[in-house]
């Protein structure tokens, strides 16, 4: 599914992972060191970059989201079970005191309107 949004007063098409791959033409950047460096930076930092010329945005380079299909069901189960034990090693009295301290030191979240 794609949608149009405004980015610095310019129309930009935003894609989700499955929709984007069917609309974009691949461009091999193996022989373009600077473009390759930028693409690798965006992939590593997961932060998009605006490509500009004379303060005009020409393109937006965004990181590709990895599809969840890369994990097997067994890997997902193992990761979930590993999380379940993460709190078991902590002293519950210390955890409770820490959570209580954070709750009282933090400002309340203001109500929001829909």
QUITADA-V878623 format. One record per residue. D_LAST is the distance of its C-alpha to the last C-alpha in Angstrom with 1 decimal. Layout:
d_last
D_LAST
D_LAST
//
This chain:
d_last
24.3
24.0
21.6
22.3
20.6
21.9
23.8
25.6
25.7
27.1
26.0
25.8
25.7
23.9
25.3
24.9
28.2
29.8
29.0
30.2
33.6
34.5
33.9
35.4
39.2
40.5
42.3
44.7
44.4
47.2
49.5
46.9
46.9
44.4
41.8
42.5
42.0
38.6
37.5
38.7
36.9
33.5
34.2
35.2
32.4
29.6
28.6
28.7
31.1
31.3
34.8
35.8
38.9
39.3
35.6
34.6
32.6
34.7
32.9
30.5
32.0
29.5
30.3
30.7
28.8
31.3
31.0
30.9
33.9
36.1
36.1
38.2
37.1
39.6
38.2
34.7
36.2
38.2
35.3
33.3
36.3
36.9
33.5
34.3
37.3
35.9
35.1
38.4
40.5
38.8
39.9
37.3
38.1
37.5
34.2
33.0
34.2
32.5
29.1
29.6
30.5
27.5
25.2
26.9
27.3
23.7
21.3
18.5
15.1
13.1
10.0
6.7
3.8
0.0
//
